[in-house]
Amino acid sequence: MPRTLLLALLATQLACAQAKVHLPEGGMSVAMQDLGGRPLVDLLINGKGPFPFILDTGASHTVVDNSLVAELSLDMPIREVRVGEAVINDLPAYPFRGLAGIGGDRPPRGVLSAAAFPGYLLTLDYPGRKITLRTGALPAPDQRRIFEYDDRDELPLVPIQLPGRLYRVHVDSGSPGGLMLPLRFMDELKLTEKPVDSGRARTVAGEFALKTAPVEGVIALGEYILNLPRVTFSDLRPGPAPGPGNIGYQVLRHFAVTIDARNRRLKFEKP
């Protein structure tokens, strides 16, 4: 069976599993470590560890590096994962190979999906360098600081306003970049310079070329003006539907971002 089909079938099976989250009454907070702009947390897995994992709002499922799966003889779903004082039982996850070369002497051993905490408020406080988890719900969206994404959207999206255009893009804490849009948008936006090659992006689907260019006019997220000297263009999912694009660390680092996965809402706050 092709690897991509196998992963798709496994992801579908795991999506049907229900993780159980246990949290102290007052919630919990842990330090946000940094891995090249990606938030990193330490996990205890079945009582062993800690193991560094990227906390990724752009990942629909949790993945564990094959080496750690073998080291711990892990079954899927994972029986117990601890993040600070939070305990997750029966966490849906699947093995993955592709994190080698990230993190230097302490590479991540997996990616923890931000969707692992349904029914709770997860906050990635970049300026405060902490991650919090608590009970509650976000207020109704106001399109200024609080936004809502559709129940058909696999990952959280927010509206980015560019001159004459409104785009909905993924909020991707696993991306070290700023604003990335599909290649076709280079023809829709007014660029003040010719796009230039700027390296390659590495994802679970492979490596893809990047182009960057400055965009004329104001770029905004709700009431916030984003200071983005250049916008990146790439098709991380090539084909007729390359995906909506994303905002990464260069945007998120200015905010405390709260995700209400149950109500499919996000809140952006500046200190």
N, C-alpha and C positions, 0 to 999 in steps of 0.2 A: 504494500500500500504506500502511495507517495507520502512523504513526510508532512507536507502541508495539509493533506487530507486527514492524516492521522491526528495532527494537532487540532484541527478543526473539530473532529469528532470528540476528542478528549475534552476540549474546552467546552463543548456543548454539554457533555456529561457532567463536568465539574460545575457548570453554571447552575445545574439543577440541585446541587448540594447546598445545604443551608448551614453556614457558619454560625456559631453561637458566641456572642461577645459578652464578656463579664467585665464590669467596670465599677470601681469604687464610687460611692454615692457622690462624692465631690468631683468626680472626673479624674483625669490624670494629665501630667505634662512631662515631656522628656526633652532633652536637648536636641536641637536640630544640628547634626553634623553636616559637613559639606564635602561633596565629591564632585569637583569641577562644576559647581553650580547646581548639582542634584542633591536634594535632601536625603540624608543617610540616617538610618536608625539601627540600633542593635536589637536583635531578636534572640530570645531563648526558644529553642525548638525541641519539644519533648524533653525539657529539662537540661538540654545541653547548649553550650554557646558561651558568650554571645557571638552572633554572626551578623556582620554588617549587611543590610539590605537597603536598596534604593526605594524610597517611598514615592510612588509614581501615580499621579492623577491621570496620566496618559496611558495606563495599562489597564485593560479590562479584566485581567486575571493575574493572580500571583504566580510567579515562576521561581523555581529553585534550580541553581546550577547543578548539572549532572554530578559533579564531583562531591557536592554536599549530599545529594540524594544517596550516593553510594556510601559516603562516610557514615551517615546516620541510618542507613537501611530504611529510608523513609517510605511509608505508604501514603497514598493519596486518596482522600484528603488527609491533611496533616492533623494528627490527633490534638496537639496543643502548641500554640505559639503565644509567647508573652512579649508585649511591647510596654516597657515600664510596668505599671500596675494593671494594665489591661490584659485580659486573657482571651484568646480566640481558640475555640475548640472546633474541630472538623473544618479546618480552613481549606477551601478549594484551591488547588494548585496543580501545576504540572512541571515536569522536568524540562530543563532548557540548557542549551549549550550556545554561548555567544557573549559571555561577559568577560572573557579573557582579554587582558590588555587594558582594562579600566581599573583605576584606583591604585596603581603602583604596588607598594608593599602590602597594602590591605585592600585587595579587590573585593567588590560586593559579591556575596554568595547567592544573590537572587534579587528579585524585584517584588516588593510588597505593593499590591494594588490598593489605591485609596478607597476602592469599593469594598474593602474587607470589613468595613464598619457600618453596615446598614442600620439605620435607626439612631445614629449618633451624629453629633457635629464634630467634624474633623477640621482643625485649623492648622495651617502651615504659616506660622508667623516668621516671615523672613527677617524683618528688621530686629525682632526680639530673639531670633535664633532658637525657637522652641516649637514643638508640636504638641497640641493639646487635643484631648478627646473628652467630650462631655455630652450629657443628655440635653434634649431640647430640640427646637426647630427654628429655622430662619423665618422672618416675616415674609409677607407677600412681596414679590419682586416690584421694584420701583424704577428699574432701568437706569438708575443712577449709580447705586452701589450694590444692589441685589438683583440677580439675574436668574432666569429660569430656563432650563433646557427640556426638550421634549422627551416623553417616555420612550420614543423610538430611537433616541440617541444613546449609543452604547457608552459614550464618554461625555463628561461635562463640556459644554460649549458656552461661549460668551460672545456678544456682538462687538465687533471692532468697526468703528466708523472711520473711513478714509474719504477723501474728497469725492463726493458724488456716489459713494458706494458704502454699503453696509455688509460686512462679512461676519459669519458665525464661525469661530475657530475653536479648536480644542484648547483646554487649559492643561498644559503638559509640564508637570514638575520634573519629568525625566529628561527634558530638553534643556541644554545649557544656553540656547540661543535666545533671540528676541521674538520678533514676529516673522513667521514663515507662512507663505502662501503658495498655492500651486503655480506651476510655470505659466499657465494660460493667463493668469492675472497680470503678467507683465504687459500684455497688450491692452488691458482695461484701465490701468492706472497711468497717470502722467509721471514719468520718471525724469529726474533732472540730470541724470548721467546714464550712459550706456551700461547695462548690467555687465558685471565682471565675474569670472569664475572665482569661487572662494572656498574650495575644498570639497569634501564629501561628507555626507551624513551616514551613520551606521545605525540600522534598525534591525528588528528581527526578520524583516523581509529582504535584507541585503544592504548594499551601499549605493548611495545616490548622489549625483552631482548637485552642488549648490551654486546659485548665482545671487549676487546682491546688488542693490541699487538704491539710491535715495529717492523717496517719493515726495512730490511737491504737495504742500498743504499740511493740515493738522491731522494727526492720528489720535483717536480717542477711544477710551473704554468707559462708557457711561459718562460720569462727570469728570473723569480723570483724563488729562492730556498726557499722552505717552511721548517721551523724548526718545525717538528712535531715528538716529541719523541715517540708517540704512535698513531696508527690508530684504529678507532672504526669500528666494523663490526656489522651490524644488518639488518634484513629485515623489513623495515618499511611498505612495501607493500608486505606481504607474498604471495606466490604462484609462478607460473612459470615465472612471470615478476615482481620481487620485486622492480624494480626501479634502477636507475643508481647510487644512493648514492648522497652525497652532501658535500659542504664545508660551515662551519658556522663561528661563531664569532671568534674562536681561529685562524682562517686564515684571515678573513675579517678585523679584527681590525687593521691590519698593512696597510690597503689600503684606498684610495678614489676610490670607485667603481661607475662607470657611466654606466647607462643603456639607450640604444637607442632602445626602444621597437619597433618603426616603422621599423627600418632597422635590428632589431634583432642582435644587437651588444652590447658588453660590453668592458669597458676599465678599467684596473687596474693600479693605480699609487701609488707610495710611495712618501711621502713628502721628 
